[in-house]
Amino acid sequence: LGRLADLYGRRTMYFFNLLIFGIPLIVASFMNNLQIIEALIFLSGMGIGAEGVLMDTFISEIMPKKTRGKRLALAYTLVVTAAPIGALIATFTQRLIPNDAWRVFLAFAGVGGLIVWVVRFKMIESPRWLESKGEYDKASKILDKIEESIMKEYNLSSLPEPAPSKEVKQEKSRYTDLFKKGVRGKTFMMFIFMFFQSALFYGFTGLVPLFLAHRGINLNKIFAFTFVIYTGFLLGSFFNIFVIDKVERKWGLIVSIILVGIFGLIFAFSNNIYLALLMGFLTTFSLWNMSNFYHQYNAEIFPTHLRGSATGSSYAISRFSTAILPTFIGTYVYKNYGIGGAFIVLWVFILILVVDLLLGPKSTGKNLEEI
């Protein structure tokens, strides 16, 4: 759907993806056949899988250059709150109707998706995308409306002249352009980054309960400790709102990744369970800082006519590696070489990520066309 967003528009795909998400979940809630339910949830996953891609692309294109990172980080902070809220709803539903709680939960998610789908009729199309398609009048009308609302909000009679900016080139979006001179370096850099970062992110989060169990902690405490450690995701994302536009994006990424490695190692080898708990929290805190940084960076370094394609492709690579690398670390490496072996593998991935990012362009505070 990221690719289709380059061809048919960000707003169009934003409608389409929530229909794919919502309708199959509602239908699945009425089904009894396990295979049909699985197939419907798979379809639903195709819709929600594009949500991050479309959000990264859309917010990058319509928000001011000085605050687009903060706007995207705020969006992902809201995203993180969905996990504990969803867990609470599931728990409450399970107590009320233990046999059919899953049906209510699927229907709840599906209906929620369709409600947001209706709200999205008020969304604008990206003026940058319209300009890349030669739709100058449509782009100008959207910008006129934005300017009118700003003048009304701040009681202004006029707005300052806009700073000079490079024109968005009107170019046909060909997927193969991702591998043309001037773009292919960024493409390969982000493909490599997205492949290994998911191993770092999901590799660690998968190791947390394994590590706690290895320490001989009982199941109830594992749940409690894991909950404390995972709150780092929410607080890390909230913290990132205030820093993402103040530091160069790629350096913020590199620092976050190195901190993940340091805190993660102390977490793994600390003899004090409460120190380990603190280090686990700081690791997830750093992981979500990394996540917000790369979501913004991944979208903003590509030209407008390829932004959806690039973001979608690199995101798909990260989903693919999520299916294989954390499983490899959590089963084969951990099983044969223990927690130390698992972290040696993660540190190899960290070094690959750092070297890879050193090759990337600077982007913080710049117009997209400048990057």
C-alpha positions, 0 to 999 in steps of 0.5 A, a space after each residue: 500500500 506504500 507503493 500504491 500511495 505513490 501512484 494514487 495518493 496518501 489520502 486514498 490509501 488511508 481510506 483503503 487500508 482501514 477498510 481492509 483492517 476493519 471489515 475482516 475483523 468484524 466478519 471473523 468475530 462471527 465465524 466458528 471455523 479456525 482456518 477462516 478466522 486465521 485467513 480473515 485476521 491475515 487480511 486484516 493484518 495487510 490493512 493495519 500493516 500499512 498504517 505506520 507506512 502511510 502515517 510516516 509518509 503523510 506526516 512527513 509531507 504535511 507538517 512544518 520542517 521544524 516540528 515534523 519529528 515532534 508531530 510523528 513522535 506524538 502520533 507514535 506515543 499515542 500508538 504505544 498507549 493502545 497496547 495497555 488499553 487493549 490488554 485492559 479491555 481484553 481482560 475486562 471482556 474475558 471476565 464478563 464473557 469468558 467463552 466469547 471474549 475474543 469475538 467481542 475483542 475482534 469486533 471492537 477493533 474492527 468497528 473502531 477501525 471503521 469509525 476512524 475510517 469515517 473520520 478520515 473523510 475530513 483528511 486533506 491530500 498531501 499538497 506535496 504529492 499533488 504537486 509531484 503529479 502536476 496537480 498544482 491547482 488542487 495543491 494550491 487550494 489546500 494550502 489556501 485553506 490551511 493559510 486561511 485557518 491559520 490567519 483566523 486562529 491567530 487573528 492575522 490579516 496576512 502571512 509572512 512570505 514563505 522562505 524560498 524552497 526547491 520545487 517538487 519535481 513532477 516525475 512519474 513514480 517508477 519503483 525502479 527509480 529507488 535503485 537509480 543513481 542519487 537514490 539507491 544509496 539511501 535505499 540500500 542503507 535503509 533496507 540494511 537498517 530496517 532488516 537488523 533494527 527489528 532483530 534488535 527491537 524484537 530480539 530484546 523484547 523477546 529475551 526479557 521474559 526468557 531472561 527473567 525465567 532463567 533467573 528463577 523468577 516465578 510466573 506472576 513476578 515475570 508478568 509484573 517485571 515485564 510490565 515495568 520494563 515495557 513501560 519504557 516504551 511509552 515513556 521513551 516515546 514521550 521523552 522523544 517528542 522533546 528531543 527528536 527535532 533538536 538533534 540530528 536524526 541519524 546521530 539520535 539513532 546511533 546514540 539510541 542504538 548504542 545505549 540499547 546495547 549497553 543497557 541491554 548487556 548490564 540487564 543480561 549480566 547483572 546479579 541484582 534483579 532490581 538493577 536488571 529491572 532498571 536496565 531493562 526499563 532503560 533499554 526499552 526506553 532507548 528502543 522506542 527513541 530509536 523507533 521514533 527517530 527511524 520512522 521519521 528518518 526513513 520517510 523524510 530522506 526520499 523524494 516525494 514521488 518515491 516516499 511511499 514506495 521506499 517507506 513501504 518496502 523498507 518497512 516490509 523488510 523489517 516485518 520479514 526480518 521480525 519473523 526470522 531473526 528474533 526467533 533465531 536469537 530466542 531459540 537457536 542462539 539462546 538455547 545453545 549459547 545462553 543469554 551471553 551468546 544472544 547479546 553477542 549476536 545483538 552487538 554484531 547487529 548494533 555495529 552493522 547498524 551504526 556503520 550503516 547509518 554513518 553513510 546516511 544524509 542529515 535531515 533534521 530541520 531541512 525541507 524535504 526537497 533539500 534532503 
